[in-house]
């Protein structure tokens, strides 16, 4: 299957992009692996004719908005995002109307229609930098992740109005189970994604995006880490730091000793092959929405330099 995919990539001048949360076998055949910001930047730069976005639906939309002249494919159109789904565009529009004269900042984990209502898009990796670059007295709406927005408020001394959305993966980590892990691994440092709830942020040795947690682990001198984010990142951590031990944090309501995104794991090698072979499912974004959504994405990329 991998050799068939490689053959099709060359024939069709295709680029396979994968998020850190994808299955190991998909990360292995990807031309580029990264978090949401890195994927957006790579999409804007590539000269490929076809982009296969192995992630979730909003990532395919973002790639299409940045590359309207390219064919953007996703292996499974059902690979959505609980966080993006928590922010209905029409409800968000009403929320904005209830807060006139507010700057609207939206997390990249949103639909194109929500981005089109936004002034600036951010990722978990650049949200703090972008918010802190705005005037201190600027009135800001932050959506849709209440946990990430609350974290930015706490570290930036802001009082942003938060949309009450959350990621089903990061919102279900168990602080009790993580503290139990810490008792069994007292020397382990706790790495926490800012989409997690506030109590988890408070016990963390490092709060950061997937890329920031990976970077911390590669530079830090500890030997063990409890990783409180989607378990797909463990592959890259173990590749970069084979001498270290990375322990996945379990979910509150699961017996499994890890926490996975059901949507991210919908993508398989078979689906990647089929999608390249048949050049479907293809992402399409309404031209008017795409034009409006492009501006806040470009503003993010400019402010992230």
N, C-alpha and C positions, 0 to 999 in steps of 0.2 A: 504493500500500500504506500509506504513512504517513497519508494522508487518511482511509482506511478505519479505521485504528487510532484516530485522533483521534475519529472519529464514534462508534465503539463505546465509547471511554472515557467520553464525555459521556453516552451513553445508559445506561450501566451504572454510573455513578459509580465508575469504576475508577481506580486509581493505578498507574502503571508505575514501578517502582523498579529501578535498574540499578547494578551494581557498576562501579567504574572499569575493570575488566578486560574488560568487554563490547565487542562489535564497535562501531565508530564509529556505524553507522547506528542501533543500538539506544540508545546514549547520546543520540543526537539526538532520539529520540521519548520519552525518559524524562521523567517529571515530577520525578524526584529521582535524583541520582547521588551515590554516596558509598562509603566503605569499610564494613567489617562493623559497626562501632560506630554509624556514622551511619545505616545502613540499619535497625538494630535500634531505634534511637531514633525514627526516622520511622515505623516500623511501629507502635510503641506509641502514637504521637500521632495517626495519621491517622483521619479520619472517613469514608474511602471504604468502600464496600460490598465492593469487590473489590480485592485487591492482586495485581498481576502481578509476581512477583519474577524479574527477569532477572539471574541469577547462577548459583549451583549449589545442589544439593538442600538442604544444611544451612541455607542462608539462607532458603529457603522454610519449613523446619521452624521456625526461630527466629521468623519472622514469625507463623506459625500459633500458636505457643506464647504469644506476646505478644498475639495478636488472635484468640482462639478463636471469637469471634462473627462473624468475617469470612471470606469465601471467599478462600483464598490459592491462586493458580495459578502454575505454572511452565511456560515454553514447551516444555521438553524434560526429561522425567523422567530421562533418561540423563545429564544434566549433573550428575555427581557430583563428588567431590573426593578426590584421591589421599591427601591428608593425613588427612581424616576416615576414609577407608577403611583407613588404617594402624593404626587403633585400634578393634579389635573390642570391643564392650561386655563380653562375658563374659571375655575375656582381661584387660581393664582391671579388671573386678571382682576377679579373682584377684590382680592386681598390687596393688590397694588392700588386699586382705586380708593380703598379705605385708608390708604397711607399716602396722600398726595405729597409731592416734593421729596420723596425718598429715592435714593439711588438703589436700584435693584441689582443685587449680586446673587447669581445662581451658580451652584455647584455644577460641574460638568456632567454629573450623573442626572441629567434631565433630558426630556424630549426636545426635539428641534422647536416645537411650538412654544415651549417654556423659554428656551433660549431666545426666541424672537421677542419675548416680553422683557428681556434683561438688558441691563446696561453693561455689566461686566460678568464674564464667566470666570470661575476659578476652579482649581483642583485642590485636593487635600495637601499637595506639595507646595502650592504657591498662595493659598488663601490668606495666610497670615501676612505675608509680604505685601500682597495687593491691598488688603484692608488697612494695614498700617501706613500705606502710601497715600491714602485718602485723608482729607482734612479731619482733624480730631472731632470737630463739631458736625460732621456730615451725618445726616440721617440715612440709615441703611436698612433695607430689607434683605435678609439672608435666607435663601431657600435652596433645596428643600430639607437638608439634613440638620435637625435640631441639635444633634450631638456635636457635629463639626462646628456649627455656628456658636454653640455654647462654649466650646473650647477656644475659639477665636476671641469671643468676648472676654474670656477669663485671662488670656495671655496678652491681649491688646488693650485692656481697660476700655472696652467699647460697650455699647448697649444696643446692639443691633436687634431689630425685630425679627423673630425666627419663625419660619414656616415649620409646622410640627411633623415633618417627615422623618423617616429613619430607614436604614438598611437592615433587612431581616437577618443578615449574617452577623453584622457587628453589634446589633442591638440585643442579641440573645446570648452573648457570652456570660458565663457565670462567675461572679467575683468569688463566691465560695469555693468553687472548683479550682480556680486559679490560685487562691491562697493555700489550698491543700497541696497543689503542685509545688508552690514555693516552699512549703514545709519539707517536702521530700527532696527539693533541690534548692537548698538555702543560698547557694552561691549564684544561682541563675538570675540574670537580669530580665525584667519584664518589658517587652516591646509591645506598645499598644497603638492601634490605628485611631485617629481622632474621630472616626465615625462611631466608636464605642461610647458607652454611657460614662457619665462623669466619674462615678466611683472607680472605674477601671483606669481612667486617665490619672487619677490621684495616686494610684499605687504604682504607676509606671516609672521605670528608669528612663524610658524614652517614648515620647509620643510623636508619631510622624506618619507620613504617607508610606506606601509600600516601598517606594524607592528610597525614602529617608531611613526607614528601618533597616533595609538591606545595606545601605551605606554605613549606618551606625555599627552594624554587626561586623562588617569587614574591617573597620578601623578600631573598634573597641578591643580591649585585651582580656575580656572575660572568656570563659570556656563554655558556658551554658546560657541558653536564652529560652524564656517562655514567650512564644509568639502569639499575640492576640490580634490576629487578623485572619483572612481566608487562607486556608492551608496550602493553596497553590504556590505561594511565595517560598515555601520551604525548599522546593527544588533548587531555585536560584541561590538561596542562602547556603545550602549544602554544597553546591558546586563552587561557590566563591570561597567558602570557609570549610573545607572538608575535615579540618582538625577540630571543629567545634560541634557542639550538640544543640540542636534546635528542637524544642518540645512544643507541639501544637496545643493551643488552649482549647478545651472542650466547650461545647454549647451547654446552656442551662438545662435544656429539655431533651438531651440526647445522651445515649450510652457510648456513642462513638467518641474516641479520644482525639477528635479534631472538629473543625467547623468549616463546612464547605458551602459554596453558593450553588444551589441547584441549577440556576440559570447558566452560570459559567460552564458547568459540567455537562450541559446539553450538547455542546460541540464535541464531535468525535472525528477520528481520522477518516472514517468512511464518509462522513458528511462533508469534510473538507475536500476530499477527492471528488465527490459528486458535484459539489458546488463549483469546483474548477472545471470539471468536464462539461457540465451543462450550462455553466455561467448563470446560475440561479441558486437561491433567491438573491435578487438584486435590490439594493437600497435605493429608493426614490424619495426625494424631499421636494415638497411644493416650492416652486421658484420664489414666490413672495416670502414664504417663511424662511427659506434658505438665505435670501438676501438680508432679512432682518436679523437672523441668527448669526450670520457671519461677522457682523460688526462687534458684538461683545466677545466673540472668540478671538478675533484679531486684536482687540484691545488687551485681552489676557496675554496673548503671545508677546505683544509689544511690552507690556508691563512686567513680564517675566524675564526679560533679557538681562 
